[in-house]
Amino acid sequence: MFREKIKVFDCTIRDGGLINNHNFDDKFVREVYKALSEAGVDYMEVGYKNSKRLFSPKDFGKWKFCEDSDIEKVVSGIKSKTKISVMVDVDRVDIEDIKPKKESPVDMIRVASYVKDIDKAIFLVNHFADKGYETTVNIMAISRALDNELTEALNQLEKESRAQVIYIVDSFGALYQETTEFLVKKFQGILKTKEIGMHAHNNQQLAFSNTIEAIIHNANFVDGTVYGLGRAAGNCPLELLIGFLKNPKFDIRPILDLISKEFIPLRGKIEWGYIIPYAITGMLDEHPKSAIALRNGDKKESYREFYESLLGEDLD
Amino acid sequence: MFREKIKVFDCTIRDGGLINNHNFDDKFVREVYKALSEAGVDYMEVGYKNSKRLFSPKDFGKWKFCEDSDIEKVVSGIKSKTKISVMVDVDRVDIEDIKPKKESPVDMIRVASYVKDIDKAIFLVNHFADKGYETTVNIMAISRALDNELTEALNQLEKESRAQVIYIVDSFGALYQETTEFLVKKFQGILKTKEIGMHAHNNQQLAFSNTIEAIIHNANFVDGTVYGLGRAAGNCPLELLIGFLKNPKFDIRPILDLISKEFIPLRGKIEWGYIIPYAITGMLDEHPKSAIALRNGDKKESYREFYESLLGEDLD
């Protein structure tokens, strides 16, 4: 038996773009879109709508900006029911860049926000809803949110925002299933008119199980990426999610082909996945940036020293 | 807060030996024992007590036989509270090879058995208990066990066996957390005088989360291996387990050093971990042998073909 309301949301190109400055070539993005379409995946996120006044197109690939014309190029001619999403960061978007939905190939806009920026996120998401898009608010770094502040943010989202989905984002890969259960139930207790989403990172090999945990407690939007691609430890592997879900509309085979042909060679060029320094930042509930720096240096396997350096940050 | 009864059981050398015909050299095994001892791990399993009449020492390393003298060599001179375990397979052991506990460096003997062989397992485990060892029965391929047969086996184990611990062994890496919960509760409902153990395989990146799930529902013996080493997809990574458990007696740092120095180089020589064909056998609840054969051949990345070959086995 399956739950028809569950939507599988792929963010391979968007989250993977954080590793390579969004420099995926068109052929690769088309191959991903084609495979996801054949597999029956509901959404594909291609990148960010970041402001070109804040970030130079010389320094980043096109998927940091996601011009409508660039999206049209990679989806044209492919038969698909897969909807297109882009992500927007609070304070990094020019809202006048976003055309009305009916003039754009984009179906959904997701606003990524910390709890503290929730007022800005609500402003943005309502603006995009007014323009005709499906919308979500993705609450980042949830493992660090204070309960009273999270409660207030969720109450605001319920009362003031037109977002259809509110996401739990385990940015640090720090959640265990008991806390995932707690958060999904908390979200549902307040967000009576919204769906709940889950975006998990894989630092402790818990992205898939936390996503299952969220599904068990009735989250209906679940994120994954092909072969777990994503910054640092990466994300919930989409192929495992498809293998778990029972909806006959999904077909894992195009994803298997895509991994064979595109992702095994890619893994030889860029690094992501279960790597000890990312596991350490996950278990210590830290941003992975220190581990990313370690992996780019010449002491990349000095795990004990790295672990002790994180313990050594004195506070009072 | 921690649960003092939880015992962490390392089976790196035993399960890892299934990849390399038990050919770890003494220096490597000593390094593992030393690190586990410093980390406060409760048990270390070094291999199998297999019969030399059935398996030739020419074809296998010493850790398939685990002579007491070989064990003494690798533990001597190392200060440790870590107990030594060996595994015995039904029908593959000569019980006269096992000396009384007081003459042996071995503390625990674990009997691996399918449900169908439970009478033989009970005979063996009671024999080893008579000789003074701590004992367990590890029920393999649990995801394939029929409920009525499993119930009968558990009733027998409770009434007839002197094993202290009965393990759930997810040999195929097929369990999700809901079934893990169901099984742990089922075991506890019948095994009133025994502890419950969990040995998980990592085909679907669920070994760690299923082990946490078992802990949540009061399993107290939990298996892991350093860096997840083990046949095919490998096991629950011991370092993640240590990071999760709150008992201050555990120290993750010796394990981090061990991974840096010994396991990163080893991973360049032998293969284990998250590899798509093992994920496929996990999601289809199949023995990994077909995937192991695939990885040893020249079509190792032909995932779709492999997937379809497993679907194509007709039955009536």
Interface residues (C-beta under 8 A of the other chain):
Chain A: Y176 Q177 E178 N202 Q204 Q205 L206 A207 F208 S209 N210 I212 E213 I216 Y227 G228 P237 E239 L240 G243 F244 I252 R253 L256 D257 I259 S260 I264 G273 Y274 I276 A279 I280 M283 E301 S302 Y303 R304 Y307 E308
Chain B: Y176 Q177 E178 N202 Q204 Q205 L206 A207 F208 S209 N210 I212 E213 I216 Y227 G228 P237 E239 L240 G243 F244 I252 R253 L256 D257 I259 S260 I264 G273 Y274 I276 A279 I280 M283 E301 S302 Y303 R304 Y307 E308
